[in-house]
Amino acid sequence: TLFPYTTLFRSDPDGKTWNMYSTGYRNCYDMDFNADGELITYDSDMEWDMGLPWYRPTRLVHATPGSDFGWRSGAGDWPWYYVDSLAPAADMGPGSPVGVIFGYDTKFPAKYQKAFFACDWTYGTMYAVQLEPEGSSYKAIKEEFLSRNALPLTDIVVGNDGALYFIVGGRNLQSELFRVAYTGPDSTAPVDYHEPRNAEQREIRHKLEALQGKPAADPRAAIELLWPSLGSADRYIRFDAREALEFQPVAQVRA
C-alpha cells in the first residue's frame, strides 16, 4: 500500500482524477456531509493497542481538505497536539465504528433532525451526536440514542417515510432490519439544517483551503489572507494557513 493508514481521496465522477483529501485515519468505514458541506467521519481505534501509551479511542472527526489526523502503524501515532496534525471533534471510546448519517429528512424532533447518527458494531450502540460550532470547526456532544445486547450494527439510512432504518449482522451473526420512528408531542416539522453560527470563521477557512494544491493566481492577496491567519487562535485556520503557505512560491513569501 502507499500509506500505512487510511486516506480519503476526492475523485471526479469518471474516476480519472484523484487527489488526496484527508489522511491519518485508522479505519473510517463511512462518512457524511452536513448541510454546510463539511465532511464528518467516525474513525476506528486499534484494539490491540489498548493499555499502551499510544492507544487512541474511536474518534469523531471533522475532515477538512489537506488535514492529517496522525494515525500511523504501530507506535507511530501522533499526539493530538502536534502542530501538523488536527484534533478530533470528540473521543468516542473503544468500539468498532460502522455506518453514519445525518438525520436530515427524518420525522424526528428538531434536535435529532440535525444530529449525526453514528453506529458502533462492537457495543451495539447508536449515538446521536450534536455538532456545536467551535471556531471554524466543531466540538461533538454524544448521546446514546439506542442500544441492546447483541446488536451488531452495520449501516443506517433515512427512509422516504422519515424513519431511520438500520441493519445488524456480520461474522455469522443473525441479520435483522429495524425501523426507528418517533411518536410523541414534539413537532417533527422540517427545520433549517444549516448552521449560521461561526459562518464567518468557516468562510475564512474555506478561502485558505482554496489556496492549497497550487500557487495562488494573485500571490499578494493570498499572502494578505494567509500570513495573519498563521497566528489565528483557531487551530483549523492556523493549520490551513500553513498548508496554503507551503504551495506559494518562496520568492513571494520570503520577505
GINOR-V763401 format. One record per backbone hydrogen bond with DSSP energy under -1.0 kcal/mol. NH is the residue of the N-H (numbers start at 1). CO is the residue of the C=O. E is the energy in kcal/mol with one decimal. If there is no record, write none. Layout:
nh=NH co=CO e=E
nh=NH co=CO e=E
//
This chain:
nh=6 co=25 e=-2.8
nh=8 co=22 e=-3.5
nh=10 co=19 e=-3.1
nh=12 co=17 e=-1.1
nh=15 co=12 e=-2.1
nh=19 co=10 e=-2.3
nh=21 co=8 e=-3.1
nh=22 co=8 e=-1.6
nh=23 co=67 e=-2.3
nh=25 co=6 e=-1.8
nh=32 co=40 e=-2.2
nh=34 co=38 e=-2.5
nh=37 co=34 e=-2.1
nh=40 co=32 e=-2.6
nh=41 co=61 e=-2.4
nh=43 co=59 e=-3.0
nh=49 co=46 e=-2.1
nh=50 co=47 e=-1.4
nh=52 co=49 e=-2.4
nh=55 co=52 e=-1.9
nh=58 co=93 e=-1.4
nh=59 co=43 e=-1.8
nh=60 co=90 e=-2.7
nh=61 co=41 e=-3.0
nh=63 co=39 e=-2.2
nh=66 co=21 e=-2.6
nh=67 co=64 e=-2.0
nh=69 co=23 e=-2.3
nh=71 co=24 e=-1.8
nh=76 co=73 e=-1.6
nh=78 co=70 e=-3.0
nh=82 co=79 e=-1.7
nh=85 co=82 e=-1.6
nh=86 co=68 e=-1.3
nh=89 co=60 e=-2.4
nh=90 co=60 e=-1.3
nh=92 co=58 e=-3.3
nh=98 co=119 e=-2.3
nh=99 co=154 e=-1.9
nh=101 co=117 e=-2.0
nh=103 co=115 e=-2.6
nh=106 co=103 e=-1.8
nh=107 co=162 e=-2.7
nh=108 co=106 e=-1.1
nh=112 co=109 e=-1.1
nh=113 co=109 e=-1.6
nh=114 co=110 e=-1.5
nh=116 co=129 e=-2.6
nh=117 co=101 e=-3.1
nh=118 co=127 e=-2.3
nh=119 co=99 e=-2.2
nh=120 co=125 e=-2.6
nh=121 co=96 e=-2.8
nh=125 co=120 e=-1.3
nh=126 co=146 e=-2.8
nh=127 co=118 e=-3.1
nh=128 co=143 e=-2.8
nh=129 co=116 e=-2.3
nh=130 co=141 e=-2.6
nh=132 co=139 e=-2.8
nh=134 co=137 e=-2.3
nh=137 co=134 e=-1.8
nh=139 co=132 e=-2.7
nh=140 co=89 e=-2.0
nh=141 co=130 e=-2.5
nh=145 co=126 e=-2.6
nh=146 co=126 e=-1.6
nh=148 co=124 e=-1.3
nh=153 co=151 e=-2.0
nh=154 co=167 e=-2.4
nh=157 co=165 e=-2.4
nh=159 co=163 e=-3.0
nh=162 co=159 e=-1.9
nh=164 co=180 e=-2.5
nh=165 co=157 e=-3.0
nh=166 co=178 e=-1.8
nh=167 co=155 e=-1.9
nh=168 co=176 e=-2.1
nh=169 co=152 e=-2.2
nh=176 co=168 e=-1.1
nh=178 co=166 e=-3.1
nh=180 co=164 e=-3.3
nh=199 co=196 e=-1.4
nh=202 co=198 e=-1.9
nh=203 co=199 e=-2.1
nh=204 co=200 e=-1.8
nh=205 co=201 e=-2.1
nh=206 co=202 e=-2.5
nh=207 co=203 e=-2.0
nh=208 co=204 e=-1.9
nh=209 co=205 e=-2.5
nh=210 co=206 e=-1.7
nh=211 co=208 e=-1.3
nh=212 co=209 e=-1.5
nh=222 co=218 e=-2.1
nh=223 co=219 e=-2.5
nh=224 co=220 e=-2.2
nh=225 co=221 e=-1.3
nh=226 co=222 e=-3.1
nh=227 co=223 e=-2.4
nh=230 co=227 e=-1.0
nh=231 co=228 e=-1.4
nh=232 co=229 e=-1.7
nh=238 co=234 e=-2.4
nh=239 co=235 e=-2.5
nh=240 co=236 e=-2.6
nh=241 co=237 e=-2.3
nh=242 co=238 e=-2.1
nh=243 co=239 e=-2.3
nh=244 co=240 e=-2.5
nh=245 co=241 e=-2.5
nh=246 co=242 e=-1.7
nh=247 co=244 e=-1.3
nh=248 co=245 e=-1.6
nh=252 co=249 e=-1.2
nh=254 co=250 e=-1.8
//
